[in-house]
Amino acid sequence: MSTLEHSMIGVGGRSYAGERWAQAVLKVIVADVDPRTFAGWARLIGASTATLGTWCRAARVSPRRSTELARLSRALHLTGGMLTDLQEVLDIIDPRTVKRLLTRAGVDGIDGPLPLQEFLREQRLVQNPTALHALTLALAARGIQSTDGGPASVDLIA
């Protein structure tokens, strides 16, 4: 069994830490507002910053990078993957800030639409495959589709 497969099994075949984190990210993706900060994300989901930080660390992901992943995922979901429209749905005034966010995510050089599933595969913000797999499952359970009409999925295990 590979390390990846072992890490994805968890207790009873589940990663509870990954699932908690994924549900917190999913709440941002379907939110009516863009949480600009980690504290804003915590308020949005009704958790303290200490609790949300603990959830992120338990899933072995950075709280700051998780916030950025959640915000970009929401923006791509709302714009149908159109990178040129991100500033319309992100609470960001300066286009240079959007550019820096895309650069940190590793997707600043992509031309054309960026479906959510492709973003989750290509982004560099969150690299924990267990957490990303849990997010993929949460998106599928919610029926969130990529812009090409297929279910959002990140194939992390070959």
HUZI-V743317 format. One record per residue. N is the residue number from 1. RES is the residue in one small letter. PSI is psi in whole degrees, -180 to 180 (NA if undefined). OMEGA is omega in degrees with one decimal (999 if undefined). D_FIRST is the distance of its C-alpha to the first C-alpha in Angstrom with 2 decimals. Layout:
BEGIN
N	RES	PSI	OMEGA	D_FIRST
N	RES	PSI	OMEGA	D_FIRST
END
This chain:
BEGIN
1	m	132	-179.7	0.00
2	s	164	177.0	3.80
3	t	-41	179.4	6.66
4	l	-48	179.5	8.22
5	e	-41	179.3	6.25
6	h	-43	-178.2	6.44
7	s	-23	-178.3	9.96
8	m	-12	-177.6	10.91
9	i	-49	-179.4	10.54
10	g	-161	179.2	13.37
11	v	123	178.1	15.76
12	g	27	179.0	16.06
13	g	12	-178.3	13.77
14	r	153	171.5	16.14
15	s	96	-177.9	16.76
16	y	-38	178.1	20.36
17	a	-45	177.7	21.07
18	g	-40	179.6	19.95
19	e	-42	177.6	22.01
20	r	-46	179.1	25.03
21	w	-46	-178.2	24.95
22	a	-40	178.8	24.61
23	q	-36	177.7	27.53
24	a	-40	177.1	29.60
25	v	-43	-179.8	29.03
26	l	-37	178.8	29.83
27	k	-31	175.3	33.09
28	v	-45	-176.4	34.12
29	i	-36	-177.5	33.33
30	v	6	-176.7	35.64
31	a	156	176.4	38.22
32	d	-18	-176.9	41.83
33	v	157	177.8	42.02
34	d	114	177.9	40.19
35	p	108	-174.4	39.24
36	r	-28	-173.3	40.29
37	t	169	174.9	38.77
38	f	-42	178.3	36.05
39	a	-38	176.8	38.84
40	g	-37	176.5	39.85
41	w	-45	179.6	36.36
42	a	-46	177.9	36.41
43	r	-43	-178.7	39.88
44	l	-39	-176.7	38.85
45	i	1	177.2	36.16
46	g	34	179.0	38.27
47	a	158	173.9	36.25
48	s	160	177.0	37.36
49	t	-33	178.2	36.12
50	a	-44	179.9	34.74
51	t	-49	-179.6	32.70
52	l	-39	176.6	31.41
53	g	-40	177.4	30.62
54	t	-42	177.8	28.66
55	w	-44	179.1	26.67
56	c	-49	-178.7	25.91
57	r	-36	177.7	24.95
58	a	-33	177.7	22.74
59	a	4	179.1	20.84
60	r	47	176.0	20.84
61	v	154	179.4	23.30
62	s	132	176.9	26.86
63	p	-44	-179.2	29.60
64	r	-47	-179.0	31.86
65	r	-31	175.4	29.38
66	s	-39	177.2	28.32
67	t	-46	179.9	32.04
68	e	-41	177.4	32.41
69	l	-44	-179.1	29.45
70	a	-45	-179.2	30.93
71	r	-45	178.7	34.42
72	l	-38	177.4	33.50
73	s	-44	177.7	31.43
74	r	-47	-178.4	34.49
75	a	-43	179.0	36.83
76	l	-37	177.1	34.95
77	h	-45	-177.4	34.73
78	l	-32	-177.4	38.48
79	t	3	-176.8	39.56
80	g	28	177.0	37.52
81	g	7	-178.6	35.79
82	m	106	-177.7	39.10
83	l	-29	-179.0	38.77
84	t	-16	-177.9	42.57
85	d	5	-174.1	42.99
86	l	-38	-176.7	40.73
87	q	-19	177.2	43.71
88	e	-30	-173.7	45.18
89	v	-8	174.0	42.46
90	l	139	178.1	41.42
91	d	66	-178.8	43.87
92	i	130	-177.5	44.37
93	i	-47	-172.1	47.84
94	d	124	178.6	47.34
95	p	-24	177.1	45.58
96	r	-31	177.4	44.55
97	t	-41	176.3	42.41
98	v	-44	179.6	40.60
99	k	-44	178.3	40.14
100	r	-38	178.2	38.69
101	l	-45	178.0	36.26
102	l	-36	177.8	35.09
103	t	-47	177.5	34.85
104	r	-34	179.8	32.69
105	a	-14	179.4	30.42
106	g	19	-177.5	30.29
107	v	20	-176.6	31.92
108	d	-21	-177.7	35.54
109	g	7	-176.2	35.90
110	i	130	176.6	34.99
111	d	145	177.5	37.97
112	g	-172	-178.0	38.48
113	p	149	177.1	36.65
114	l	92	179.0	33.23
115	p	151	-177.6	31.61
116	l	-44	-178.7	29.60
117	q	-37	177.6	26.31
118	e	-41	176.7	26.99
119	f	-47	-178.5	27.96
120	l	-31	176.5	24.71
121	r	-39	-171.3	22.83
122	e	-24	-173.6	25.33
123	q	156	-179.5	26.32
124	r	6	-175.3	25.64
125	l	-47	-178.8	26.64
126	v	119	-175.6	23.39
127	q	-1	-178.3	20.19
128	n	112	-176.5	17.74
129	p	-31	179.2	15.51
130	t	-45	178.7	15.12
131	a	-44	179.8	18.91
132	l	-37	176.9	19.61
133	h	-43	177.9	17.54
134	a	-38	177.6	19.56
135	l	-42	177.3	22.68
136	t	-45	179.5	22.05
137	l	-40	179.3	21.80
138	a	-41	177.3	24.92
139	l	-45	179.9	26.79
140	a	-42	179.7	26.07
141	a	-31	-180.0	27.16
142	r	-10	179.3	30.30
143	g	23	178.6	30.97
144	i	125	-175.1	31.19
145	q	153	171.9	31.45
146	s	171	-177.0	31.15
147	t	-16	179.0	34.44
148	d	7	175.1	33.67
149	g	-12	179.4	33.70
150	g	165	178.6	30.03
151	p	145	177.0	27.85
152	a	125	179.3	26.47
153	s	149	175.3	22.79
154	v	111	-179.5	20.34
155	d	101	-174.8	17.54
156	l	-17	-179.7	14.83
157	i	124	-179.8	11.76
158	a	NA	999	12.38
END
